[in-house]
Amino acid sequence: MQVVNFTEARNNLKRLLDEVDDDADYTISNRRDSADAVVMGLDYFNGIMETLHLLESPANAKHLMENIQQYREGQAKTENLLND
């Protein structure tokens, strides 16, 4: 994440957009007389929205957290889903 002022963001918009896309990150633009704004690539935004959607359901969130814990404890296993 980086923070830039509005003038820098405006003067370097192409570079800023390329950076957030290439780095899968976001940039905050400070504005003097208005609320700050966030610039991020569409893939990054979609990932956040998907995560929020998956965690909306308490039952789904619980299931996901249990699976993450199993993975951290080395209880997860991998399987091939497609036969070659």
C-alpha positions in Angstrom: 0.0 0.0 0.0 1.1 3.5 -0.7 -0.3 6.9 0.1 -0.1 9.8 -2.3 -1.7 13.2 -2.4 -4.3 14.0 -4.9 -2.0 16.1 -7.1 0.5 13.3 -7.4 -2.2 10.8 -8.1 -3.7 13.0 -10.8 -0.3 13.8 -12.4 0.8 10.1 -12.4 -2.5 8.3 -12.9 -1.3 5.9 -15.5 1.7 4.8 -13.4 -0.5 4.6 -10.3 -3.0 2.4 -12.1 -0.3 0.2 -13.5 1.3 -0.2 -10.1 -1.9 -1.3 -8.3 -2.6 -3.7 -11.1 0.9 -5.2 -11.3 1.3 -5.4 -7.5 -2.2 -6.6 -6.6 -2.3 -3.8 -4.1 -4.0 -0.5 -3.4 -3.2 3.1 -3.1 -4.8 5.7 -0.9 -5.1 9.2 -2.3 -5.2 12.0 0.3 -7.4 14.9 -0.6 -7.2 18.2 1.3 -10.9 19.2 1.4 -12.6 15.9 0.8 -12.5 12.3 2.1 -9.6 10.2 1.0 -10.1 7.7 -1.8 -8.7 4.2 -2.5 -7.5 3.0 -5.9 -7.2 -0.7 -6.5 -7.1 -3.1 -9.4 -10.3 -4.9 -10.4 -8.9 -8.4 -9.5 -8.0 -7.1 -6.0 -11.4 -5.6 -5.5 -13.2 -8.8 -6.8 -11.1 -10.9 -4.3 -12.2 -8.7 -1.4 -15.8 -8.9 -2.5 -15.7 -12.7 -2.9 -14.2 -13.0 0.6 -16.9 -10.8 2.1 -19.6 -12.8 0.3 -18.2 -16.1 1.7 -18.0 -14.8 5.2 -21.5 -13.3 5.2 -23.1 -16.6 6.2 -22.1 -17.5 9.8 -22.2 -21.2 9.0 -20.0 -20.8 5.9 -17.6 -18.6 7.9 -17.3 -21.3 10.6 -16.7 -24.0 8.0 -14.0 -21.9 6.3 -12.3 -21.1 9.6 -12.3 -24.8 10.6 -10.7 -25.7 7.3 -8.0 -23.0 7.7 -7.3 -24.4 11.2 -7.0 -28.0 9.8 -4.6 -26.7 7.1 -2.4 -24.9 9.7 -2.3 -28.1 11.8 -1.1 -30.1 8.8 -4.4 -32.1 8.5 -5.2 -31.0 5.0 -4.6 -33.2 2.0 -4.4 -32.5 -1.7 -6.1 -34.4 -4.4 -6.1 -34.2 -8.2 -9.5 -33.1 -9.4 -9.0 -33.9 -13.0 -7.6 -37.1 -14.5 -4.9 -36.5 -17.1 
